């Protein structure tokens, strides 16, 4: 029997849950795990610095990348008198996005 722990540390039978409830529980767990991963990565980067480092079984590669900021297209277009219609001529094909987010 596969089980998962809910927010209240009660064990729920995954097979007995409907997909919506299972999504909500797994989403809560994923957010907690993501926060733990971010904390671990931040600590490793701050303590070890750039390079390859080994643990007992696994390793990590820490790199530092400088990235330029994004372009404020609204301000750019205003500064150069470019209209939305003119900008649209350079826009790529649009896409549709389906989002499924658990709610209380």
mmCIF file of the C-alpha atoms, coordinates in Angstrom:
data_MODEL
# 
_entry.id   MODEL 
# 
loop_
_atom_site.group_PDB 
_atom_site.id 
_atom_site.type_symbol 
_atom_site.label_atom_id 
_atom_site.label_alt_id 
_atom_site.label_comp_id 
_atom_site.label_asym_id 
_atom_site.label_entity_id 
_atom_site.label_seq_id 
_atom_site.pdbx_PDB_ins_code 
_atom_site.Cartn_x 
_atom_site.Cartn_y 
_atom_site.Cartn_z 
_atom_site.occupancy 
_atom_site.B_iso_or_equiv 
_atom_site.pdbx_formal_charge 
_atom_site.auth_seq_id 
_atom_site.auth_comp_id 
_atom_site.auth_asym_id 
_atom_site.auth_atom_id 
_atom_site.pdbx_PDB_model_num 
ATOM 1   C CA . UNK A 1 1   ? 0.000  0.000  0.000   1.00 0.00 ? 1   UNK A CA 1 
ATOM 2   C CA . UNK A 1 2   ? 1.462  3.351  -1.053  1.00 0.00 ? 2   UNK A CA 1 
ATOM 3   C CA . UNK A 1 3   ? 1.021  6.132  1.510   1.00 0.00 ? 3   UNK A CA 1 
ATOM 4   C CA . UNK A 1 4   ? 1.750  9.824  1.826   1.00 0.00 ? 4   UNK A CA 1 
ATOM 5   C CA . UNK A 1 5   ? 1.816  12.145 4.825   1.00 0.00 ? 5   UNK A CA 1 
ATOM 6   C CA . UNK A 1 6   ? -0.658 15.025 4.936   1.00 0.00 ? 6   UNK A CA 1 
ATOM 7   C CA . UNK A 1 7   ? 0.042  18.464 6.354   1.00 0.00 ? 7   UNK A CA 1 
ATOM 8   C CA . UNK A 1 8   ? -1.197 17.284 9.762   1.00 0.00 ? 8   UNK A CA 1 
ATOM 9   C CA . UNK A 1 9   ? 1.238  14.335 9.791   1.00 0.00 ? 9   UNK A CA 1 
ATOM 10  C CA . UNK A 1 10  ? -1.627 11.885 9.412   1.00 0.00 ? 10  UNK A CA 1 
ATOM 11  C CA . UNK A 1 11  ? -0.981 9.074  6.969   1.00 0.00 ? 11  UNK A CA 1 
ATOM 12  C CA . UNK A 1 12  ? -3.412 8.998  4.088   1.00 0.00 ? 12  UNK A CA 1 
ATOM 13  C CA . UNK A 1 13  ? -3.972 5.987  1.871   1.00 0.00 ? 13  UNK A CA 1 
ATOM 14  C CA . UNK A 1 14  ? -3.036 7.295  -1.575  1.00 0.00 ? 14  UNK A CA 1 
ATOM 15  C CA . UNK A 1 15  ? -5.235 4.744  -3.327  1.00 0.00 ? 15  UNK A CA 1 
ATOM 16  C CA . UNK A 1 16  ? -8.272 5.993  -1.374  1.00 0.00 ? 16  UNK A CA 1 
ATOM 17  C CA . UNK A 1 17  ? -7.751 9.655  -2.309  1.00 0.00 ? 17  UNK A CA 1 
ATOM 18  C CA . UNK A 1 18  ? -9.320 11.222 -5.346  1.00 0.00 ? 18  UNK A CA 1 
ATOM 19  C CA . UNK A 1 19  ? -6.939 12.930 -7.775  1.00 0.00 ? 19  UNK A CA 1 
ATOM 20  C CA . UNK A 1 20  ? -7.815 16.436 -6.572  1.00 0.00 ? 20  UNK A CA 1 
ATOM 21  C CA . UNK A 1 21  ? -7.085 15.690 -2.915  1.00 0.00 ? 21  UNK A CA 1 
ATOM 22  C CA . UNK A 1 22  ? -3.929 13.786 -3.834  1.00 0.00 ? 22  UNK A CA 1 
ATOM 23  C CA . UNK A 1 23  ? -2.744 16.750 -5.916  1.00 0.00 ? 23  UNK A CA 1 
ATOM 24  C CA . UNK A 1 24  ? -3.275 19.119 -2.974  1.00 0.00 ? 24  UNK A CA 1 
ATOM 25  C CA . UNK A 1 25  ? -1.319 16.905 -0.575  1.00 0.00 ? 25  UNK A CA 1 
ATOM 26  C CA . UNK A 1 26  ? 1.549  16.263 -2.993  1.00 0.00 ? 26  UNK A CA 1 
ATOM 27  C CA . UNK A 1 27  ? 1.683  19.963 -3.916  1.00 0.00 ? 27  UNK A CA 1 
ATOM 28  C CA . UNK A 1 28  ? 2.092  20.911 -0.238  1.00 0.00 ? 28  UNK A CA 1 
ATOM 29  C CA . UNK A 1 29  ? 4.880  18.362 0.141   1.00 0.00 ? 29  UNK A CA 1 
ATOM 30  C CA . UNK A 1 30  ? 6.595  19.525 -3.061  1.00 0.00 ? 30  UNK A CA 1 
ATOM 31  C CA . UNK A 1 31  ? 6.606  23.140 -1.833  1.00 0.00 ? 31  UNK A CA 1 
ATOM 32  C CA . UNK A 1 32  ? 8.186  22.098 1.480   1.00 0.00 ? 32  UNK A CA 1 
ATOM 33  C CA . UNK A 1 33  ? 10.801 20.002 -0.311  1.00 0.00 ? 33  UNK A CA 1 
ATOM 34  C CA . UNK A 1 34  ? 11.537 22.829 -2.766  1.00 0.00 ? 34  UNK A CA 1 
ATOM 35  C CA . UNK A 1 35  ? 12.150 25.191 0.171   1.00 0.00 ? 35  UNK A CA 1 
ATOM 36  C CA . UNK A 1 36  ? 14.497 22.647 1.791   1.00 0.00 ? 36  UNK A CA 1 
ATOM 37  C CA . UNK A 1 37  ? 16.375 22.202 -1.496  1.00 0.00 ? 37  UNK A CA 1 
ATOM 38  C CA . UNK A 1 38  ? 16.780 25.972 -1.909  1.00 0.00 ? 38  UNK A CA 1 
ATOM 39  C CA . UNK A 1 39  ? 18.137 26.275 1.640   1.00 0.00 ? 39  UNK A CA 1 
ATOM 40  C CA . UNK A 1 40  ? 20.598 23.421 1.062   1.00 0.00 ? 40  UNK A CA 1 
ATOM 41  C CA . UNK A 1 41  ? 21.796 24.886 -2.244  1.00 0.00 ? 41  UNK A CA 1 
ATOM 42  C CA . UNK A 1 42  ? 22.224 28.346 -0.718  1.00 0.00 ? 42  UNK A CA 1 
ATOM 43  C CA . UNK A 1 43  ? 24.179 26.914 2.213   1.00 0.00 ? 43  UNK A CA 1 
ATOM 44  C CA . UNK A 1 44  ? 26.414 24.804 -0.044  1.00 0.00 ? 44  UNK A CA 1 
ATOM 45  C CA . UNK A 1 45  ? 27.148 27.721 -2.357  1.00 0.00 ? 45  UNK A CA 1 
ATOM 46  C CA . UNK A 1 46  ? 27.909 30.050 0.552   1.00 0.00 ? 46  UNK A CA 1 
ATOM 47  C CA . UNK A 1 47  ? 30.056 27.532 2.436   1.00 0.00 ? 47  UNK A CA 1 
ATOM 48  C CA . UNK A 1 48  ? 31.885 25.769 -0.388  1.00 0.00 ? 48  UNK A CA 1 
ATOM 49  C CA . UNK A 1 49  ? 32.149 28.324 -3.171  1.00 0.00 ? 49  UNK A CA 1 
ATOM 50  C CA . UNK A 1 50  ? 32.553 27.680 -6.874  1.00 0.00 ? 50  UNK A CA 1 
ATOM 51  C CA . UNK A 1 51  ? 33.858 24.337 -8.134  1.00 0.00 ? 51  UNK A CA 1 
ATOM 52  C CA . UNK A 1 52  ? 33.240 20.598 -7.874  1.00 0.00 ? 52  UNK A CA 1 
ATOM 53  C CA . UNK A 1 53  ? 32.740 19.155 -4.414  1.00 0.00 ? 53  UNK A CA 1 
ATOM 54  C CA . UNK A 1 54  ? 32.215 15.560 -3.241  1.00 0.00 ? 54  UNK A CA 1 
ATOM 55  C CA . UNK A 1 55  ? 30.054 14.150 -0.496  1.00 0.00 ? 55  UNK A CA 1 
ATOM 56  C CA . UNK A 1 56  ? 30.308 10.554 0.677   1.00 0.00 ? 56  UNK A CA 1 
ATOM 57  C CA . UNK A 1 57  ? 28.301 9.248  -2.279  1.00 0.00 ? 57  UNK A CA 1 
ATOM 58  C CA . UNK A 1 58  ? 27.375 12.149 -4.554  1.00 0.00 ? 58  UNK A CA 1 
ATOM 59  C CA . UNK A 1 59  ? 28.917 15.375 -5.740  1.00 0.00 ? 59  UNK A CA 1 
ATOM 60  C CA . UNK A 1 60  ? 27.861 18.895 -6.659  1.00 0.00 ? 60  UNK A CA 1 
ATOM 61  C CA . UNK A 1 61  ? 29.110 21.437 -9.151  1.00 0.00 ? 61  UNK A CA 1 
ATOM 62  C CA . UNK A 1 62  ? 28.720 25.032 -8.016  1.00 0.00 ? 62  UNK A CA 1 
ATOM 63  C CA . UNK A 1 63  ? 28.988 27.723 -10.678 1.00 0.00 ? 63  UNK A CA 1 
ATOM 64  C CA . UNK A 1 64  ? 28.534 31.456 -10.513 1.00 0.00 ? 64  UNK A CA 1 
ATOM 65  C CA . UNK A 1 65  ? 27.010 33.086 -13.590 1.00 0.00 ? 65  UNK A CA 1 
ATOM 66  C CA . UNK A 1 66  ? 26.596 36.778 -14.242 1.00 0.00 ? 66  UNK A CA 1 
ATOM 67  C CA . UNK A 1 67  ? 23.394 37.482 -16.121 1.00 0.00 ? 67  UNK A CA 1 
ATOM 68  C CA . UNK A 1 68  ? 22.139 40.723 -17.579 1.00 0.00 ? 68  UNK A CA 1 
ATOM 69  C CA . UNK A 1 69  ? 18.787 42.032 -16.441 1.00 0.00 ? 69  UNK A CA 1 
ATOM 70  C CA . UNK A 1 70  ? 15.685 41.851 -18.592 1.00 0.00 ? 70  UNK A CA 1 
ATOM 71  C CA . UNK A 1 71  ? 14.690 44.587 -21.019 1.00 0.00 ? 71  UNK A CA 1 
ATOM 72  C CA . UNK A 1 72  ? 11.773 46.803 -20.023 1.00 0.00 ? 72  UNK A CA 1 
ATOM 73  C CA . UNK A 1 73  ? 10.052 46.677 -23.405 1.00 0.00 ? 73  UNK A CA 1 
ATOM 74  C CA . UNK A 1 74  ? 7.294  49.058 -22.346 1.00 0.00 ? 74  UNK A CA 1 
ATOM 75  C CA . UNK A 1 75  ? 9.845  51.757 -21.455 1.00 0.00 ? 75  UNK A CA 1 
ATOM 76  C CA . UNK A 1 76  ? 11.933 50.987 -24.558 1.00 0.00 ? 76  UNK A CA 1 
ATOM 77  C CA . UNK A 1 77  ? 8.951  51.305 -26.868 1.00 0.00 ? 77  UNK A CA 1 
ATOM 78  C CA . UNK A 1 78  ? 7.860  54.535 -25.197 1.00 0.00 ? 78  UNK A CA 1 
ATOM 79  C CA . UNK A 1 79  ? 11.367 56.011 -25.478 1.00 0.00 ? 79  UNK A CA 1 
ATOM 80  C CA . UNK A 1 80  ? 11.603 55.198 -29.198 1.00 0.00 ? 80  UNK A CA 1 
ATOM 81  C CA . UNK A 1 81  ? 7.956  55.793 -30.102 1.00 0.00 ? 81  UNK A CA 1 
ATOM 82  C CA . UNK A 1 82  ? 7.256  52.166 -31.003 1.00 0.00 ? 82  UNK A CA 1 
ATOM 83  C CA . UNK A 1 83  ? 3.567  51.265 -30.918 1.00 0.00 ? 83  UNK A CA 1 
ATOM 84  C CA . UNK A 1 84  ? 2.107  47.956 -29.740 1.00 0.00 ? 84  UNK A CA 1 
ATOM 85  C CA . UNK A 1 85  ? 1.170  47.197 -33.337 1.00 0.00 ? 85  UNK A CA 1 
ATOM 86  C CA . UNK A 1 86  ? 4.750  47.751 -34.536 1.00 0.00 ? 86  UNK A CA 1 
ATOM 87  C CA . UNK A 1 87  ? 6.102  45.566 -31.735 1.00 0.00 ? 87  UNK A CA 1 
ATOM 88  C CA . UNK A 1 88  ? 3.582  42.816 -32.555 1.00 0.00 ? 88  UNK A CA 1 
ATOM 89  C CA . UNK A 1 89  ? 5.211  42.412 -35.986 1.00 0.00 ? 89  UNK A CA 1 
ATOM 90  C CA . UNK A 1 90  ? 8.314  41.037 -34.203 1.00 0.00 ? 90  UNK A CA 1 
ATOM 91  C CA . UNK A 1 91  ? 6.460  38.835 -31.721 1.00 0.00 ? 91  UNK A CA 1 
ATOM 92  C CA . UNK A 1 92  ? 6.705  35.063 -32.068 1.00 0.00 ? 92  UNK A CA 1 
ATOM 93  C CA . UNK A 1 93  ? 3.796  32.670 -32.156 1.00 0.00 ? 93  UNK A CA 1 
ATOM 94  C CA . UNK A 1 94  ? 1.754  32.612 -28.955 1.00 0.00 ? 94  UNK A CA 1 
ATOM 95  C CA . UNK A 1 95  ? 1.155  29.534 -26.852 1.00 0.00 ? 95  UNK A CA 1 
ATOM 96  C CA . UNK A 1 96  ? -1.641 28.343 -24.595 1.00 0.00 ? 96  UNK A CA 1 
ATOM 97  C CA . UNK A 1 97  ? -0.875 27.425 -21.003 1.00 0.00 ? 97  UNK A CA 1 
ATOM 98  C CA . UNK A 1 98  ? -3.051 25.199 -18.858 1.00 0.00 ? 98  UNK A CA 1 
ATOM 99  C CA . UNK A 1 99  ? -2.543 25.654 -15.122 1.00 0.00 ? 99  UNK A CA 1 
ATOM 100 C CA . UNK A 1 100 ? -3.910 23.317 -12.485 1.00 0.00 ? 100 UNK A CA 1 
ATOM 101 C CA . UNK A 1 101 ? -3.383 24.695 -8.982  1.00 0.00 ? 101 UNK A CA 1 
ATOM 102 C CA . UNK A 1 102 ? -4.760 23.143 -5.816  1.00 0.00 ? 102 UNK A CA 1 
ATOM 103 C CA . UNK A 1 103 ? -6.903 25.411 -3.658  1.00 0.00 ? 103 UNK A CA 1 
ATOM 104 C CA . UNK A 1 104 ? -8.273 25.063 -0.132  1.00 0.00 ? 104 UNK A CA 1 
# 
